[in-house]
């Protein structure tokens, strides 16, 4: 192979390596370079082998694809390789997925990217593709006509790699000046050398001319680089933040698809109070486990802000084992905690402090590692597919340091852009001003509010054992009730929600954090967390310090009872009663004439003709076989429907949804198990479209269940009372949807559905 071709291949490989080194900001270290170098070597060697073996372009490309899959496993996914080097079915699948979907995933994954498992295939595929195409052009296309223009076109591949390292990285460049200068210098000197190689003369004169051109070009390039660097440092303005795709693309996870964690607070205190939810090892006395941080209030619910709604929230991004660090936190002691799930079942993962690494231990959960999302600003994690009994994971984290009140007197509250609250009750704002009093510093005002709520209020979870009733919920009506009753009565749900709104009224960013506070004794290796350990508190960020917690829930449970005197009984004046009448009216008798004439046929029994028995048997037996099961199923469905309509109105609204899902199942569709209403709606709508069922509403619009599912979720979880009219409306909508899909599936499926009965609970 000519020496010039070898030089061209080396230059392109070095430029590609400089370009792809920009991926370091995404992967967090240089381990990805193993895959990138492997891609460069494999792509280049395949192009060389194709030339030496005189293979066609198409054959060489097919050979390159085979080498990509057969040789890529040990460099990208060594843990999935057979005997350490051979590809396996999961690794081959990962190489394909990484080449197709890795580009979209990498910009939604929190740095450093470590998941999904196929993400390492991105730099491998990029380097392999650029090297294969570039080497084939160097060997097959460039020698046909050696011009500077053709040589310049070969730089497109390395330049694209350089740009991809910027766009797929973060706003912190990796050795931008060194890599940029080196890339430009090597490229320009190589082009100058290629221009000198175009001299067609031979002999010493030609060699001297080529050397002269090369030296001159090198001097010009070196001078331009030096002058540009000095001028840039002297007069160039400060560069703005770099444009990177991960800052422009919203992560796909939307927490609003799931019910607000705080809306289910009473479920833990009532139904799961004595139920072991999970066990934790590695906790220390005073530790609390975080479940979710809610920074959005709509007047009905505190919830986790949706994607793109709050610049300071950070959002939930796909992560691997290494978790990104929070931007605003002062971290202290570390924890190495292992969680073993028992009765707990939700998408929110209990965590401690701010995590640095999270590893899914059991195989069932580890297989769904791509569903893991983490919010570094909130210190909370979510597994979108949910965790069930038997799940285990290990978390390494550090705890936020919380200075004393005196140390924060002169510290301002951090200026963060959180989602504005809506429908703040006037009484809450008035109480915030009253409790803050004449304090001037933010920490004194917030501690004053915390102290007033804790001192003047009373704790009640609304249980039968509590001395006074306490309604669930934290909507505007419930918070108005909290402050307008004779005594403030509620639990962590109401007090934390109220204080967070008070802080927002004073102009301070705040959020409600829900979690668990188990009793931990000194030396406890393992702690069993019960549903009754659930709690909620408020966090407010302070400049340069981090999020400081406030716990406004009172400890007092003996609510003073109002004494209402019973009215005195007033004696009634005696009234003389009239004498009792002993007269009984004569009964009226009606004479009836009895026909005592004998009937000749009185004693003759009636006989059914034989043909009637034959006809009845011929018709009745098949009818009974067909109709009796239908009757029993119809009665069971009617009983199921009546049972779902009984009880509280929120259960009645949920029953309408369950009735509709069961109707879909009876028509032959397959609702997913253990899914939210919104997920079930999307899956059923997908099956309807997939099976070609043209279900439409009365207006001719294609039937979609997502709206009804979201409405029922609001009825069940927003904590407000549901009116009778709303329940009737939900059943009307569910029946209409059921009739629409039933009419669309056809007579056969409709007939079979009459014999099927399914109950979700």
ABEGO torsion letter per residue (X at the ends): XBAAAAAAAAAAAAAAAAAAAAAAAAAGBAAAAAAAAAAAAAAAAAAAAAAAAGBBAAAAAAAAAAAAAAAAAAAABAAABBGGABBBAAAAAAAAAAAAAAAAAAAABBOBBAOBAAAAAAAAAAAAAAAAAAAAAAAAAAAABBBAAAAAAAAAAAAAAAAAAAAABBABBBGAAAAAAAAAAAAAAAAAAAAAAABABBEAAAAAAAAAAAAAAAAAAAAAAAAAAAAAAAABBBBBBBBBAAAABBBABBAAABBBAAAAAAAAAAAAAABBABBBBGBBBGBBBBABBBABBAGABBBBBBBGABAAAGEBBBBBABBBBBABBBBBBBBBBBBBBBABBBABBBBBEBBABBBBABAAAAAAAAABBBBAAAGBBBBAAEBBBGBBBBBBBBBBBBBBAAAAAABBBBBBBBBBBBGBBAAAAAAAAAAAEABABAAAAAAAAAAAAAAABBBBAGBAABABBBBBEABAAAAAAAAABABBBEBAAAAAAAAAAAAAAAGBBBBBBBBBBBBBBBGBABBBBBAAABBBBBBBBBBGAEBBBBBABBABABBBBBBBBBBBBBBBBBBBBBBBBABBBBBBBBBBBBBABBBAAAABBBBBBAAAAAAAAAAAAAAAAAAAAAAAAAAAAAAAAAAAABEBAAAAAAAAAAAAAAAAAAAGBBBBBGBBAAAAAAAAAAAAAAAGBBBBBAAGBBBBAAAAAAAAAAAAAAGBBBBAAAAAAAAAAAAAAAAAAAAAAEAAAAAAAAABBBBAX
